[in-house]
Amino acid sequence: MSQRKRLSNTQSSSQSKRQSGASVAQEENDDTTFTQPSTSQVQRGMQKLTPAQVDQKTAEVVQYFLVKDQKKIPVRRADLVKHVVKEYRTIYPEIMKRASRTFDQVFGLKMIEIDAKNHMYILINKLEPGDGASPIKSPTNPKMGLLFVILSVIFMKGGVVRENVWLCFCAADLIWNTLKKLRVDPGEKHEEFGDVKKVVTDEFVRQRYLEYVRIPHTEPVEHEFRWGQRADVEVSKTKILEFMGQLHEQDPQSWSQQYREAHSVSGSTQPGSSSHR
């Protein structure tokens, strides 16, 4: 009896993994099955709809973006088409153009495509001053403050910080040791952040503020922290240098490499405005 149960459990687990794998593959294929409508297709599609229908669908897209933006989750084109645009996909470019105009004129937001390969979009505050970016500066949100510290460490260390599983949570691990100095211990549940390691390696990664990448062929497993695509758009490296200068009572120019990068026009590749692809 117990042997049959184990066999049944094994089969069930294998089936679940196959279903999960199929689901992931389906999600990846969703965007490849969407073909960008031509101008003539959009025009024909618009002729079949009333202005009220187009306005309603545009409002649904705007609402979807705003809900995602509350949690700082990027919007995938595949998800947008599948769950919101639906049967209106033939006029997708027109809907996106109108949604972008609404963000700009009503909310003071700018829609930006941060990942041209996977067609992922975010909203940034176009009214924020800054040097080509919308800087996170003097954050009042505690999580943004935590993020700012981590991004600062990565930037000052040349853009990459390595994490070793055996060094995690001990003094030799740079990111976690920095947080511990701020009394944010990744090994303990924090009153404000909860599971700190999950916030850093999961939440910030899903929001595209950080990349937490496994390094191939390492045993035990090691990871690297890098800036994510959203951080490249929203975070000012100049502000980070100013912050570090105040913290260490040094002139920001004393970090010559970082200073050149922060003040170089091509210092960071800033994604352009959405082309509604």
N, C-alpha and C positions, 0 to 999 in steps of 0.2 A: 504493500500500500504506500509506504513512504517513498519507495523507489519510483512508483508511478507519479506521485506528487512532485518529486524532484524533476522528473522528466517533463511533466506538464509545465512546471515553473520555468524550466529552461527554454521550452518551446515558446512559451508565452513571452519571455524576455526577448528572445530572438525575433519574434514577430513584431514586438513593440519597437525594437531597434530598426527593423526594416521599414516599418510604417513611419517612424521618425525621420529616417534617412530620405524616404520618398517625399515626405512633407517638406524637408529642407530643399531637396532638388526641385520640387514644384515651385517654391518661393523664388529660387534662383532663376527659374525659367519664365516666371511671370513677366518680367520686364523684357526678356528677349522676344516674347510673342507680341509685344506691343510695337506697332510700326507708327512712327511719327506721321500724322496726316499731312498731305500736301496742301498748298494754299487753295487749290481748286476743290479738294475734298472738304476743307473747312468751310468754304463758301457755300457748297451744296448742303452741308450739314446745317449751317446757320439758316438757310432758306426753309428748312423743315421744322424749325423751332420758333416759338414766339419769344419776344424780348423778355417777357416775364419768366419763361423757363430757363433762359440763359442766365438771367440775374439770380434766380433761385439756386441754380447749380454753382454759380460763382460764390454765392454766400456760403454754401455748404463746404466748399473748398477752403474758404477763408476761415471758417469755424474749425475745420479739421486741423489746419496749420496752427491756429491759436491754442488749441487744446494740447497739441504735441509740444508747442513751444513752452508751455507752462512747466513741463518736466525737462525741457531742453533736449528733447528727442528729435533727431533729424527726420525729415519726411522722405520716404523712398517713393520715386515715381510709380513703381510697380504697385505699392500699397494704395497710393492715391487713386490710380486708375481703377484698381480692383474694388476698393471699398467705397469710393466717393463718386468719381467721375462716371464709372460704369458705362451705361449705354450712350453716354454723351462723349465717348472717346474720340469721335470723329472731329469734335471741335475743341479738343484738349488744348491746343496752342492758344486759342482765343480765350478760353476760361482762365488759363494761367496768366495771360496778359492782363485780363481784367482784375484778377485776384492781386497781382503784383501792383497794379495801379491803386487798388483799395488799400493795401498795406501802406503804400507810399503816402497817399493823400489823407487817409483817415487815421491811421495808427502811427505814422511816422516811422514805419519799419521798412526794411529793404530785404527782399527775397534773394538769397544767394545760393548758387549751386556749388557745394563744397566738394563733391565727388562726381566728376564728369563721366567716369566709367559706370558707376552704379546709379547715377542720377539721384543724388541725395541733396535735399534743400534744407536751409535753416533761415530763420529771420534774425536780423540784427537791427539795433536801434540806429537809424541813419542820422538822428539828431545829436548823438553823442559826439563831442569834440574828440580829436585824436589824430595821430599821424598815420592816416590810412587805415585805421582799425577802430573798433569800438572797445576801448580799453576797460578791463576790469580793474578799477583802481579804488583803493580804500574800500573794499567790499564790506557792506553792512550785513550781507547774508553770510552766516558762519561757514557754510559749505564752500561758497565762493572764495572766502578767505583761505580755507584749507587748500583749495585748488590753486590759488595764486602762489602759495608757498611752494607747492610741488612743482609748478611750472617754472618758478624762479630757480629752483635747484637744478632742474633739467637744462634750462637755458644757460646758466652759469657754468655747467659742466660740459658745454659743447653740443648740447642737443640730445644726448643719450646718457641714460643712467642704468647701469646693469644691476639686476637683483639676482642673488643666489639663494636658492631655497634653504641652504644650511645657514646662511648669514641673516636670513629674514628675522626681524625683530631684535637683532643684536647690534652692538655698537658699530660693527663693520659695514652694515647696510645703510647706505647714505639716505635714501628717502625715509625709511622708517625711523632711523635714528634722529633725523631732523624733526620729524613729527613728535617723537618722544621728548625732545627738548622743549617742545611747546605744550607738553603735558597732554598730548594726544597719543596714547599707547595703542598701537594696532593689535596688540595681544590681549587687550581688555575691551569690554563693551563701554563705549563712551556715552555719557549722558546726553550729549547733543547730536552726535553722528551715528550712534549705535555701533554696528560692525564696521569699523574704520577701514579694514582691508577690503571689505566688499564695496564700500563707497568708492574707494580709490581704483580698484582693479575691475569693478563691474559697472557701477553707475557712471563714473566719469568717462569710462571707455564707451559705453552705449551712447552717451551724449556727445561723443567725438571730441572731448576736451583732451583726452589722453589716448595714447596707444600703449598697450601692454602686450608685448610680442614675445612669444617663446623663441628662444635661440636654438636653432637646429643642432642636433648631435651633441647635446650637453647632458651629462649624467653626473650628479643629479640635475634635474631640469632647472634651467635658468631663464630669466626673462629680462627684457629691456623696456624701460619707460621712455617714451618720446612724446612730443607735442602732437595732439590730434588735429584734424582738419578744422574743427570749430575754433580751437585755440589760435590757430594761424590767422583766422579772420577777426576774432574778437579781442584778443589780448595784445596790448602794446608792449613791445620789448623795451621801448624807451622808458615806460613807466616802471618796468621791472628793474631796470638799471638804477633809476632814481630811488626806488624802494631799497635796493641793496646798498646804495651809497649812504642813505640815511641810517640804515641798520648798522653798517660797519664804520660810519663816519669817514667815508672816503669819497673822493671825486669819482663819479661814474667813468670818467675817461681813463682812470687807472686800470680798468679792465679793457684793454685796447681792442682785443678781438671781438668781445661782445658789443663794445661801443660802435665799432665799425658795422657790425651786422645790424644793430638796432637802427642806425642812422643811414644805412644804405637803402636806396630805392628798391634794389633787388634783394635785400637782406632776407626777406621771406616772401615766398610765392603766394600772393593774395589771390584767391579765386575771384573771378569777376562776377558781375551781376548775372542773374539767371537768364538764360536764353530760351527757357521753357521747352527744353528738348524732351 
